[in-house]
Amino acid sequence: MIRETSAQHGARLYCSEPDCRATFQGSYAKGSLARHRRLKHGSHQDRDGREYDCEEPGCSKSYKRQDARLKHYRKVHRHLAPGPALSRTKYRSV
């Protein structure tokens, strides 16, 4: 169940899991809530048990999302990052 309230800048969505206080708002609120529920509250079958391990020898970091591993590469192991992060403003439609 999704609780939704009106706000001046769009709807605010709340995670309905017991004791979870996560909230989401904005253009991508529904997708963000769905991802949150899948990754934080879903079973291993819901997310296929997929883990993205760091490929640097000796680094034991593991991530549930590929973009989180990429962020780790850009901060810690720059030689593993495919390239610099692209600015979002450069690609906004006018």
Secondary structure, DSSP 8 states (H G I E B T S, - for coil): --EEE--TTS-EEE--STT---EEESTTHHHHHHHHIIIIIS-TTTTTT--EE--STT---EESSHHHHHHHHHHH-GGGSSS----SGGG---
